[in-house]
Amino acid sequence: MRFLLDAEQRAFTDSLHAMLSAADTPAVIRDWSRGDHASGRALWSRIAEAGVFGLAVPEEYGGLGPRPVELALAFVELGRHAVPGPLVETVVAAALVQDLPSARRFLPGLAAGTDLATVAAPTGQHPPGTGATVRTPTGHALDADAATLRLALTADGLHLSTTAAGPPRRSLDPARRLTPLAPDGELLTPDPPRDRALTRARLATAAQALGVGLALLDRTVGYVRQRTQFGVPVGSFQAVKHRLADARTALEFARPLVLGAALSLRPADVAAAKLTACEAAYGTARTALQLHGAIGYTAEYDLSLWLTKARALRTAWGTPEECRQAVLDDALKGDEADSRSPRSRPNGGRTDSGA
């Protein structure tokens, strides 16, 4: 399926790309990894001024949406530039609180970028990725030390969280600091829209991963054009071309799935998009690391900022196995529905042989 952006969407993504290109995001990421959030908060405000977070917030609360297609396009650019912070979690928080009587307490600040939100998922569900599944009694929240709105999903509902249940733990991606949250605050609702929140989380994560993969591919293509062996660029070697072509094919295959999922918002479509985009980004990261050689392993080299993010996003808000299971369960439900349909039985379900 081929998706064409309209003029307004192209202008939006171009302006966001230009703004982030000028922001020196590698320096921002390294500051954020050290716990210095000043430059990251400044960039967050500029992203909010561009309208990104407003795309997840209804208009009556100061937002522009919800507009999932435009939000997905924005998250591709945020991933392309490896912007740090609880980006997906802010979208999740908006989805969780938008129908509450207290929504006006939270949503205007999220849309304006004055508030950063994070969410701790319940034990064994879909905690933010660390490169491996994290399971704790309270769940971990991404960048809780920087967030001004901290939410904890538990079996009995959605709570505000005021205290950490333990110290932050390091992630495979140094810019993703994880903190267990205690559900010790106000109970906002006993019945939060968990499925909607998970669908929005997976869509944003898929788009972000797609952007990460595209950035890794662009950086690797530029590198193999400059690096020489035997007097020629290594990019001229057929084996190198094949690896890059495979990476490009995987990413281009993921792009329509992400945009199609943004249009349908069916959980199975979104799970398929997340699986495909994250696996494409992870595969591109492996190719990038191999083709860069030893320099790709060094933390001082900017490539590492995208390599680690590709690995962390792969398990954020649903592992590959969980996403495959969601797609399979949906397919089996469709098969069961078809088998019960009269059209699937001989004679259209009639028991007679009448003419």
HELIX and SHEET records of a PDB file:
HELIX    1   1 ALA A    7  SER A   21  1                                  15    
HELIX    2   2 THR A   25  SER A   33  1                                   9    
HELIX    3   3 ALA A   38  GLU A   49  1                                  12    
HELIX    4   4 PHE A   53  ALA A   56  5                                   4    
HELIX    5   5 GLU A   59  TYR A   61  5                                   3    
HELIX    6   6 PRO A   68  ARG A   80  1                                  13    
HELIX    7   7 LEU A   87  VAL A   97  1                                  11    
HELIX    8   8 ALA A  103  ALA A  112  1                                  10    
HELIX    9   9 ARG A  194  GLN A  226  1                                  33    
HELIX   10  10 VAL A  234  SER A  236  5                                   3    
HELIX   11  11 GLN A  238  SER A  264  1                                  27    
HELIX   12  12 PRO A  267  HIS A  292  1                                  26    
HELIX   13  13 GLY A  293  TYR A  297  5                                   5    
HELIX   14  14 LEU A  303  THR A  315  1                                  13    
HELIX   15  15 PRO A  320  ARG A  340  1                                  21    
HELIX   16  16 PRO A  342  SER A  344  5                                   3    
HELIX   17  17 PRO A  346  GLY A  349  5                                   4    
SHEET    1   A 4 ALA A 117  ALA A 120  0                                        
SHEET    2   A 4 LEU A 149  THR A 154  1                                        
SHEET    3   A 4 GLY A 157  LEU A 160 -1                                        
SHEET    4   A 4 LEU A 187  THR A 189 -1                                        
SHEET    1   B 3 HIS A 140  LEU A 142  0                                        
SHEET    2   B 3 LEU A 178  ALA A 182 -1                                        
SHEET    3   B 3 THR A 163  ALA A 164 -1                                        
SHEET    1   C 2 THR A 228  GLN A 229  0                                        
SHEET    2   C 2 VAL A 232  PRO A 233 -1                                        
END                                                                             
